[in-house]
Structure formats: structure tokens, C-alpha cells
Amino acid sequence: MNITKDIRPVTYLKSRAADLLNQINETHRPVIITQNGEPRAVLQDPKSYENMRNAIGLLKLISTGEADIREGRTLPQEDVFDEIESALNENRK
């Protein structure tokens, strides 16, 4: 990947927005927008953004689970299944 192709000044965004959007949607690579030589924003296609958000959500769940394990907040699998089965049986009544 050549990241220099994915860095554009804000003036490029202003004058060639349609071209930039086509590039992003074709390559699925984000583009960094600079202003006065400093990175100011990142443009990304919707599917890649959704995938990133889903990945972050999964990482948060994994992190929470690991913290629970470290703190001893766990139950044996059999107990969890028994609780679920009891709850389901109560809802059927």
C-alpha cells in the first residue's frame, strides 16, 4: 500500500470530491485529509466504516470478558446453561 496516494489536502477535497469518493469506494482505503500540512480528517467508505465499528465492538466485548476473568466474575458453563434453561421454562408457563 502506498499511503502517499491516500493523503490529500483539503483543497483537493473541495475541487475533486466526486473523484475522491470514487477512489475511496473502489479501493476501500481511507483517505487522510490535511489542512495546512496537518492531518485533520479521515474519509472512509461506509462498508469499511461499519466493519471497523463492528470490530471495535467485538474488541470491547473481549476486553470486558478478560477483565471479568481476571476479577473472578465467572460461572461454570453448566451453571449458566441451567440458569438459561430455568428461565426458558418459566417463560413457557
N, C-alpha and C positions, 0 to 999 in steps of 0.2 A: 504494500500500500504506500502510495506517495502522498503524504499528508499535506505537502505544499499545494497540491491541487485542491485541497479541501479547506483552504483558508482564503477568505475573500474580504476585501474592505467593504464597509457599509455602502460606499458609492457604487460598487458592483451590484449589490443587492438592489439599490434604488433603480439602477438603469437596466438591469437584466434579471429581474425577479423571475420571469417565466422560465428563462434558461436555467437558472439556479434550481428552481423547483423540479424541472425535468431531470437535471443531474441527480438530485437527491433521491427522487423516486426511482430512477433507473439503477443507480449504484447502491442504494440503501446505506450509503455512508453519510454521516453527519457533516455539515459544513460549519466551520467556525467563522463568525463574522467579527471583523476587527473595526475599531474606531480609534483614530489617531495611533495606529500601530499596536493597540492593546486588544486582547480578546474581550468581546462584550456580549456575545450571544452564540448559541449553537442552534442550527436549523437541522431538523431530522424528519424523515418521513413518518407518517402516522403508525404504520405497522411496526417499524423498528422501535418507535417510542413505546408502543403498547407492550412489545416483547421485553423491553428494558424495565418497564414498570412491573410487569409480572415477575421478572427475575428478582427484582429488588424485594417484592413482596415475599417470595419464597425464601430469600436470604434472611429476611426479618423473622419469618417463622422458624427457620432453622436456628437462628441465634437465640430466640426465645426458648426453644426446646433444649438447646445446650445449657442455657442458664438454669432452666428447671432441673436438669440432670445434676449440674454442679451443686445446686441448693437442696438436692434430695427431694424435690417435689415430683415424685414418680409413683406409679402404681403398677403392680404386676398386670400383665396383659389379660390374664384370666379374670381379674377383678374388674377391669374396665369392660370386658365383654359381658360379664354378669350384670353389671350396672345398666348397660345398654339394653340387654335382654329384659331386665325387670322393667325398665322404663317403657319399652315397646309393649310388653304385656299389660301394663297399667293403662296405656292408651287404647288398647283393644277392648277394654271392659266398658 
